[in-house]
Amino acid sequence: MLFNSIVPQIIQGTIKTAATLESSQRKVEAEKRLDYYQSNQADYIIETLNEHFAHPERLTPVFVNLTRKIIDNLAMVYCEPAQRQVDGTERDRELYTEIAKTAGFNLVMKQASKLTKLLKTILIRPVWRNGQIDLDILTGEILDVETGDSPRDLKKVMVTDYPANGKLDEITYSLWTPETWQRLDYRGNVLESTPNPYKRLPFIPLWDSLPIDNFWVPGGQDIIDAQSTINERLTDLCYTLRLQGFGVPVLKSNDSGKLGVIDLDVGPGTAVNLPADSDADFKYEATEAPIEEIVAAIEFIIKQTAIANGLSAHSLTADPVNESGVAKIVSNGELQEKRQDDIELFRQYEHNLFDLTKTVWNTHVPGKKFSEDATLKIDFAEINSPTLEMDEADKWDRLIQMGQASMVDFAMARNPDLTRDQAKAYLQQVKEENAQFNSIEL
């Protein structure tokens, strides 16, 4: 009875939170970032033109997607697929392998890492759909949350479902607490209510850095502002080039009583017939538009935005240089460090996701459950340049010869994801394989 009595308060409190100015601005910004990343930028340029030009229809929106380029360069956790292995029974391993395959964990988590870089905070959810587990990515423009004493203590999640017809009175909400799931209408009235079958929130938060005082991690606005500025300058530049290319028609008349703009129908295929006995003159004058300065300004903004976000200036160059994601990391020490920080975050996210995936599966397939003690081992690709690899191997060789380290230490240094026991097992496997294949000539 006590629980039922506070449900209306929970609903109204969450609805009020979603309606605040801060929440609305956050959602608008999230939607804008997604639009920028997905190359839906023309409408934003037109909006700016309407603010600054008397005849905005004369300008054609122009943009290049700097946002996607930078985000994709920064999101390098999954530059190579992560290796996932379940520590449990053979059935546990078979179940997880099938789930990861059907849900497309590699592709979804790679996209999730990019959206985390873009939006700084997202949610992922393993959901039971059509008799199997899918992995959904939920972004801030449809989310409202409530936290406890810590921003990482997620208490409630509300997901907004916008109708395809755009009618506000048909908006519905899914409100999740550890105890219940409810479907609400746009006024907050309960349309449907059931107990939460998982007894926990079926969401995993992904942050670009650990939140300090707010669930929604700040940052990344410089990329969006740079994109907006470049869009404006490119649009101005193309309009200027159009005018510069045609030149400005100038009519010099001996009629000193008239000065101003005359409407002449001139252009390719037409001519101006002037009296032979007059001092009148007609010609095209080239404008002195600062084209080179505009181009230089655009290039400067692009390079400085890249450098400020840990990328090298040449990573956004227009030169046709093919460079893989791995090569970009190897050539950039700051990006390597950022990737290592991101890996530590995503290692925990992967473990949390595995734990929640087990809960969802065991709830819907009780006759074929995961073992309670099944755990995930995740191994992210280690990226080093060949030169660094050789130097590192020489160093470890000397340490081992001096008795200051063992092969186990070396194996763990090469792959920090290994525990000491796992490193020993790996070395034993290598020893057995070498004994088996050493006699074969390559």
C-alpha positions in Angstrom: 0.0 0.0 0.0 2.9 2.3 0.8 4.5 1.7 -2.5 1.3 2.3 -4.5 0.7 5.6 -2.6 4.0 7.1 -3.8 3.8 6.0 -7.4 1.9 9.2 -8.5 4.6 11.3 -6.9 7.3 9.4 -8.8 5.5 9.9 -12.1 4.8 13.6 -11.6 8.3 14.2 -10.4 9.8 12.6 -13.4 7.4 14.4 -15.8 8.3 17.7 -14.2 12.0 17.0 -14.5 11.6 16.3 -18.2 9.7 19.5 -18.7 12.4 21.8 -17.2 14.3 24.3 -19.3 17.6 22.6 -18.6 16.3 19.3 -19.8 14.8 20.8 -22.9 18.0 22.6 -23.8 20.0 19.4 -23.2 17.7 17.4 -25.5 17.8 20.1 -28.3 21.6 20.1 -28.1 21.8 16.3 -28.2 19.5 16.2 -31.3 21.7 18.9 -33.0 24.9 16.9 -32.4 23.3 13.8 -33.9 22.1 15.8 -36.9 25.6 17.2 -37.4 27.2 13.8 -37.1 24.7 12.3 -39.6 25.2 15.2 -42.1 21.7 16.7 -41.5 23.1 20.2 -41.3 21.4 22.2 -44.0 18.4 23.2 -41.9 20.7 24.7 -39.2 22.5 26.8 -41.9 19.2 28.0 -43.3 18.2 29.1 -39.8 21.4 31.1 -39.4 20.9 32.7 -42.8 17.4 33.7 -41.9 18.8 35.6 -38.9 21.5 37.5 -40.8 20.4 38.0 -44.4 17.6 40.0 -45.8 17.3 37.6 -48.8 18.6 34.2 -47.4 17.1 32.4 -50.3 19.9 33.7 -52.5 22.5 31.6 -50.6 22.8 27.9 -50.9 23.8 26.0 -47.7 27.2 24.4 -48.0 29.0 22.2 -45.4 31.6 19.5 -44.9 31.2 17.1 -42.1 34.0 18.0 -39.7 32.0 16.6 -36.8 31.9 13.0 -38.0 35.6 13.2 -39.1 36.8 14.2 -35.6 34.5 11.9 -33.7 35.4 8.9 -35.8 39.1 9.7 -35.3 38.7 9.9 -31.6 36.6 6.8 -31.1 39.3 4.2 -31.3 38.5 1.7 -28.6 37.1 -0.7 -31.1 39.5 0.1 -34.0 39.9 -3.7 -34.0 37.1 -6.0 -32.7 37.4 -6.8 -29.0 37.9 -10.5 -28.0 35.2 -11.6 -25.7 35.3 -14.9 -23.8 33.1 -16.3 -21.1 34.6 -17.9 -18.0 32.0 -20.5 -17.2 30.5 -23.7 -18.5 30.6 -24.8 -22.1 26.9 -23.9 -22.4 27.6 -20.4 -21.1 30.2 -19.9 -23.8 27.8 -21.2 -26.5 25.0 -19.0 -25.3 27.0 -15.9 -25.2 28.7 -16.5 -28.6 25.2 -16.9 -30.2 23.8 -13.8 -28.4 26.8 -11.6 -29.3 26.5 -12.8 -33.0 22.7 -12.2 -33.4 22.8 -8.9 -31.5 25.9 -7.7 -33.4 27.8 -6.7 -30.3 30.9 -5.7 -32.2 29.1 -3.3 -34.5 26.8 -1.9 -31.8 29.6 -1.3 -29.3 31.7 0.4 -32.0 28.8 2.7 -32.8 28.2 3.2 -29.1 31.8 4.3 -28.6 31.4 6.9 -31.3 28.1 8.2 -30.0 29.7 8.4 -26.5 32.4 10.6 -27.9 29.8 12.8 -29.6 27.2 13.1 -26.9 29.4 12.3 -23.8 26.6 10.3 -22.2 24.4 7.6 -23.7 22.6 4.4 -22.5 22.7 0.9 -24.0 20.1 -1.7 -23.3 19.9 -5.4 -24.0 16.3 -5.9 -24.9 14.3 -9.1 -25.5 12.7 -8.8 -28.9 11.3 -11.4 -31.3 12.6 -14.3 -29.3 16.2 -13.1 -29.0 18.3 -10.4 -27.4 19.0 -7.1 -29.3 21.2 -4.3 -28.2 19.7 -0.9 -28.3 21.5 2.5 -28.1 19.5 5.3 -26.4 20.6 8.9 -26.8 19.9 12.0 -24.7 17.2 13.6 -26.8 14.7 10.9 -25.7 16.0 10.3 -22.2 15.4 11.7 -18.7 16.9 10.1 -15.6 16.9 10.4 -11.9 20.0 9.6 -9.8 20.7 9.0 -6.1 23.5 10.5 -4.0 26.0 9.9 -6.9 25.5 10.7 -10.5 26.4 7.1 -11.2 23.6 5.9 -9.0 20.9 5.5 -11.6 17.4 5.3 -10.0 14.9 5.9 -12.7 14.9 6.1 -16.5 12.2 7.6 -18.7 12.3 7.1 -22.5 10.2 9.4 -24.7 8.4 7.8 -27.7 7.7 10.5 -30.3 4.9 9.6 -32.8 5.7 9.5 -36.5 2.9 12.1 -37.2 4.6 14.6 -34.8 1.4 15.2 -32.7 2.4 16.3 -29.2 -0.8 14.8 -27.7 0.3 11.3 -28.9 3.7 11.4 -27.2 4.1 8.5 -24.7 6.7 7.7 -22.1 8.3 4.5 -20.8 9.1 4.9 -17.1 11.5 2.4 -15.6 12.3 1.8 -11.9 13.8 -1.3 -10.4 10.3 -2.3 -9.3 8.0 -1.3 -12.2 7.6 -0.4 -15.8 4.9 2.0 -16.9 3.6 3.5 -20.1 2.5 7.1 -19.7 0.6 9.5 -21.9 1.8 13.1 -22.7 0.1 14.3 -19.5 1.7 11.7 -17.3 -1.4 9.5 -16.9 -0.6 5.8 -16.5 -1.8 3.8 -19.6 -0.1 0.5 -18.6 1.8 -0.7 -15.6 3.6 -4.0 -14.8 6.2 -5.2 -12.4 9.8 -4.9 -13.7 10.6 -8.5 -14.6 14.4 -7.9 -14.1 14.2 -6.3 -10.6 16.8 -3.8 -11.8 17.1 -1.1 -14.4 17.8 -2.7 -17.8 20.2 0.1 -18.9 23.9 0.6 -18.9 25.2 4.2 -18.8 28.2 4.9 -21.1 30.2 8.1 -20.2 33.1 9.6 -22.1 34.6 10.3 -18.7 33.3 9.5 -15.2 30.6 12.0 -14.1 31.5 14.2 -11.3 28.4 16.2 -10.3 26.0 15.5 -13.1 24.8 12.3 -14.9 25.1 14.1 -18.2 28.8 14.6 -18.8 29.7 18.0 -20.4 32.1 18.6 -23.2 32.5 18.6 -27.0 30.8 21.9 -27.6 33.9 23.2 -29.3 33.5 20.7 -32.2 29.9 21.7 -32.7 30.7 25.5 -32.6 33.6 25.0 -35.1 31.3 23.1 -37.4 28.7 25.9 -37.3 31.4 28.5 -38.0 32.8 26.6 -40.9 29.4 26.0 -42.4 28.7 29.8 -42.3 32.1 30.6 -43.9 31.7 28.0 -46.6 28.2 29.2 -47.5 29.5 32.8 -47.6 32.5 31.7 -49.7 30.4 29.9 -52.3 28.0 32.9 -52.6 31.0 35.2 -53.0 32.6 32.9 -55.6 29.4 33.0 -57.6 29.3 36.8 -57.6 33.1 37.0 -58.2 32.8 34.6 -61.2 30.2 36.7 -63.0 31.6 40.0 -62.0 29.6 43.2 -61.5 28.1 45.0 -64.6 29.0 48.7 -64.6 27.3 51.2 -66.9 29.1 54.6 -67.3 26.6 57.1 -68.6 27.0 60.7 -69.8 23.8 61.5 -68.0 25.1 63.1 -64.8 21.7 63.5 -63.4 21.2 59.8 -62.7 23.2 57.8 -60.2 22.3 54.4 -58.8 21.4 50.8 -59.7 19.8 50.2 -63.0 17.9 47.0 -63.8 19.5 45.6 -66.9 18.8 42.2 -68.5 22.4 41.2 -69.3 24.3 38.0 -69.3 25.7 35.4 -71.6 24.1 35.7 -75.1 23.0 39.3 -74.6 24.7 42.6 -75.5 24.4 46.2 -74.5 24.0 48.7 -77.4 25.4 52.1 -76.5 25.1 55.3 -78.7 28.2 55.7 -80.8 28.4 59.5 -80.2 28.2 59.3 -76.4 30.7 58.9 -73.6 28.8 56.0 -72.2 30.7 52.8 -71.3 29.7 49.3 -70.2 31.9 46.7 -68.7 32.2 44.0 -65.9 34.3 44.9 -62.9 35.8 42.2 -60.7 35.1 42.4 -57.0 37.9 42.3 -54.4 36.4 39.6 -52.2 38.7 38.2 -49.5 38.5 34.6 -50.8 42.0 33.6 -49.8 41.5 34.9 -46.3 38.2 33.0 -45.9 39.8 29.8 -47.0 42.8 30.3 -44.7 40.4 31.0 -41.8 38.4 27.8 -42.5 41.7 25.7 -42.6 42.9 27.3 -39.4 39.6 26.5 -37.5 39.8 22.9 -38.8 43.4 22.4 -37.7 43.0 24.0 -34.3 39.8 22.0 -33.5 41.7 18.8 -34.4 44.7 19.7 -32.2 42.5 20.8 -29.3 40.9 17.4 -29.3 44.1 15.4 -29.3 44.4 14.8 -33.1 47.2 15.9 -35.3 46.5 18.7 -37.8 47.3 16.4 -40.8 44.7 13.9 -39.6 42.1 16.1 -41.2 44.0 17.0 -44.2 42.5 16.9 -47.7 45.6 15.1 -49.1 44.8 11.7 -50.4 46.7 9.6 -47.8 45.3 6.3 -46.9 45.8 5.7 -43.1 44.1 3.0 -41.1 42.7 3.6 -37.6 45.6 1.6 -36.2 48.1 3.8 -38.0 46.5 7.0 -36.7 46.9 5.7 -33.1 50.5 4.6 -33.6 51.5 8.0 -35.0 49.8 10.0 -32.2 51.0 9.6 -28.6 48.1 11.7 -27.2 45.6 9.6 -29.0 47.2 6.4 -27.7 46.8 7.7 -24.2 43.2 8.7 -24.7 42.5 5.3 -26.1 43.9 3.6 -23.0 41.7 5.8 -20.8 38.7 4.9 -22.9 39.5 1.2 -22.8 39.4 1.2 -19.0 36.0 2.8 -19.1 34.7 0.4 -21.8 36.1 -2.6 -20.0 33.8 -1.9 -17.1 30.9 -1.2 -19.5 31.4 -4.5 -21.2 31.3 -6.4 -17.9 28.2 -4.5 -16.8 26.6 -5.3 -20.1 27.4 -9.0 -19.8 25.9 -9.1 -16.3 22.7 -7.4 -17.5 22.6 -9.6 -20.6 22.6 -12.6 -18.3 19.7 -11.2 -16.3 17.6 -10.5 -19.4 18.3 -13.9 -20.9 17.7 -15.8 -17.7 14.4 -14.0 -17.2 13.0 -14.9 -20.7 14.6 -18.3 -21.1 14.4 -19.8 -17.6 14.9 -23.3 -19.0 18.3 -22.5 -20.5 20.0 -20.1 -18.1 23.5 -18.8 -17.8 25.4 -20.0 -14.7 25.2 -17.6 -11.8 29.0 -17.4 -11.6 29.7 -17.0 -15.4 31.9 -13.9 -16.0 33.2 -12.2 -19.1 36.9 -11.8 -20.1 37.4 -9.0 -22.6 40.6 -8.4 -24.5 41.1 -5.1 -26.4 43.7 -4.9 -29.2 47.0 -3.5 -28.1 48.4 -1.1 -30.6 52.2 -0.4 -30.8 54.5 0.7 -33.7 56.9 -2.0 -34.9 59.9 0.1 -33.7 58.4 0.3 -30.2 57.6 -3.4 -30.2 61.3 -4.3 -31.0 62.6 -1.8 -28.3 60.2 -3.3 -25.8 61.2 -6.9 -26.6 64.9 -6.0 -26.2 64.2 -4.4 -22.9 62.3 -7.4 -21.6 64.9 -9.8 -22.9 67.6 -8.0 -20.8 65.4 -8.0 -17.7 64.7 -11.7 -18.0 68.4 -12.6 -18.5 69.3 -10.5 -15.4 66.6 -12.3 -13.4 64.6 -9.1 -12.9 61.5 -10.3 -14.7 59.9 -13.5 -16.0 58.2 -14.5 -19.2 54.9 -14.2 -17.3 55.6 -10.5 -16.6 56.4 -10.0 -20.3 53.2 -11.7 -21.4 51.2 -9.5 -19.1 53.0 -6.4 -20.3 52.2 -7.2 -23.9 48.5 -7.9 -23.0 47.4 -6.1 -19.8 44.0 -7.8 -20.0 45.6 -11.1 -18.9 45.7 -12.1 -15.2 48.8 -13.9 -14.0 47.2 -17.3 -14.2 45.9 -16.5 -17.7 49.4 -15.4 -18.7 50.8 -18.7 -17.4 48.2 -20.7 -19.3 49.0 -18.7 -22.5 52.7 -19.4 -22.2 52.1 -23.1 -21.7 49.9 -23.1 -24.8 52.7 -21.4 -26.8 55.3 -23.9 -25.5 53.1 -26.8 -26.5 52.4 -25.4 -29.9 56.1 -24.6 -30.6 57.0 -28.2 -29.6 54.4 -29.5 -32.0 55.3 -27.3 -35.0 59.0 -26.5 -34.6 60.0 -29.4 -36.9 58.0 -27.9 -39.8 60.0 -25.8 -42.2 58.4 -22.6 -43.3 
